[in-house]
C-alpha cells in the first residue's frame, strides 16, 4: 500500500495552502540568493586566503628565527674557541694560522695546525712525523684482540715528547 501525502492526508484546501506556502518560501529563498553580492563574497574569500598565507609565512619565519638564535649561540662559541687559539683576530679576520688550518680540511685541522705552530715536529725525523700524523688521523679500532699484548713498541724520545705535548693541546 502506498500513500500520497498530498492526496491521501490533506484536503484540497490544505493542499492549496501548502503549495502557496512552498511557493512563497521558494520566492523568498530566490530573492535572498540574488541579494547576495557575489563579488563582495569572493573579495572576502581572497582576503581570508591572503591572511592565511601571511599567517603561515610568519609562523615559518618565527620558527626560522628560533633556529637561528640557537645556531647563533653555537656560532659565537666557535668564534671564541678560534679567537682563543688565535686562528682569527678579535675582529673575526682569518689569520695565517687559520689559513693553514683551512688547507688541511680533514676534520683534524685545528690539531694538525697546532702541531705545526707549536713546533712539535721541528725536532722529529720524517718517519717520526709520519707516525705522529698517522696517529692523529687513524680511524681504525683502538683495541684489537688479535694483537699480541706482550709486544712493547719502542717510541723514540723525541716522538714521545711530541706525543705528550700533543696530548696537552688536546686536553
C-alpha positions in Angstrom: 0.0 0.0 0.0 1.3 3.4 -1.0 0.3 6.7 0.4 0.4 10.0 -1.3 0.6 12.7 1.4 -0.9 15.4 -0.7 -3.9 13.3 -1.9 -4.5 11.0 1.0 -3.9 13.1 4.1 -4.6 16.7 3.1 -7.7 18.3 2.0 -7.8 20.2 -1.2 -7.8 23.5 0.7 -4.8 22.4 2.8 -3.0 21.2 -0.4 -3.6 24.6 -1.9 -2.4 26.4 1.2 0.7 24.2 1.5 1.6 24.7 -2.2 1.2 28.5 -1.8 3.4 28.5 1.3 6.0 26.4 -0.6 5.8 28.8 -3.5 6.3 31.9 -1.2 9.2 30.2 0.6 10.8 29.4 -2.8 10.4 33.1 -3.8 11.9 34.3 -0.6 14.9 32.0 -1.0 15.5 33.1 -4.6 15.4 36.7 -3.5 17.8 36.1 -0.7 20.3 34.3 -3.1 20.1 37.1 -5.6 20.6 39.7 -2.9 24.0 38.2 -2.0 26.7 40.2 -3.6 29.0 37.6 -5.1 31.9 39.9 -5.9 31.9 41.0 -2.3 31.9 37.4 -1.1 34.8 36.5 -3.4 36.7 39.6 -2.2 36.3 38.4 1.4 37.4 34.9 0.4 40.5 36.3 -1.3 41.3 38.4 1.7 40.9 35.4 4.0 43.2 33.3 1.8 45.8 36.2 1.7 45.9 36.5 5.5 46.0 32.7 6.0 49.1 32.6 3.7 50.6 35.6 5.5 50.0 33.9 8.9 51.6 30.7 7.7 54.7 32.5 6.4 55.0 34.4 9.7 54.9 31.2 11.6 57.7 29.8 9.3 59.7 32.9 9.9 59.3 32.7 13.7 60.5 29.1 13.6 63.4 30.0 11.4 64.4 32.8 13.8 64.3 30.5 16.8 66.6 28.0 14.9 68.9 30.9 14.0 69.1 32.0 17.6 70.3 28.5 18.7 72.7 28.4 15.8 73.9 31.9 16.6 74.9 30.9 20.1 76.8 27.9 18.8 78.5 30.1 16.2 79.6 32.6 18.9 81.0 29.7 21.0 83.0 28.5 17.9 84.3 32.0 17.3 85.5 32.3 20.9 87.4 29.0 20.5 89.0 30.2 17.3 90.0 33.5 18.9 91.5 31.7 21.9 93.6 29.5 19.6 94.5 32.7 17.6 93.1 31.4 14.3 91.1 34.6 13.9 91.6 38.1 15.1 89.3 40.0 17.6 87.5 41.4 14.6 86.9 37.8 13.2 89.5 38.1 10.5 91.3 34.9 9.5 94.9 34.9 10.5 97.7 32.9 8.8 97.3 30.2 11.4 93.7 29.9 10.4 94.6 29.8 6.7 96.9 26.9 7.4 94.1 25.1 9.3 91.8 25.6 6.3 94.2 23.9 3.9 94.2 20.6 5.8 90.4 20.1 5.5 90.4 16.6 7.1 88.4 17.2 10.2 91.6 17.4 12.3 92.5 20.9 11.0 93.0 22.5 14.4 95.0 19.7 15.9 97.3 19.5 12.8 97.7 23.3 12.8 98.7 23.3 16.5 101.2 20.5 15.7 102.9 22.8 13.3 102.5 26.1 15.1 103.6 24.7 18.5 106.8 23.5 16.7 106.2 19.9 17.8 107.6 18.5 14.6 110.8 20.6 14.4 113.0 18.0 16.1 111.4 14.9 14.6 112.6 12.8 11.7 110.4 12.3 8.6 109.3 8.8 9.9 108.5 10.2 13.3 106.4 13.0 11.8 104.6 10.4 9.7 104.0 8.3 12.8 102.6 11.3 14.7 100.3 12.4 11.9 99.1 8.9 11.3 98.2 8.6 15.0 96.1 11.7 14.6 94.2 10.7 11.5 93.9 6.9 12.4 90.3 5.7 12.1 90.6 2.0 12.9 89.7 0.1 16.0 91.6 1.2 19.1 92.0 -2.3 20.5 92.3 -5.5 18.5 92.2 -8.9 20.2 94.4 -10.4 17.6 97.4 -8.2 18.5 99.9 -9.8 20.9 99.7 -7.8 24.1 103.2 -8.8 25.2 104.8 -6.7 22.4 106.3 -3.5 23.6 106.8 -0.8 21.0 109.9 1.4 21.4 109.0 5.1 20.9 111.9 7.4 20.3 112.3 10.1 23.0 111.6 13.0 20.6 108.4 11.3 19.3 107.3 10.5 22.9 107.9 14.2 23.9 105.8 15.4 20.8 103.1 12.9 21.8 102.9 14.3 25.3 102.8 17.9 24.1 100.1 17.0 21.6 98.1 15.3 24.5 98.4 18.6 26.4 97.0 20.5 23.4 94.1 18.1 23.1 93.2 18.2 26.8 
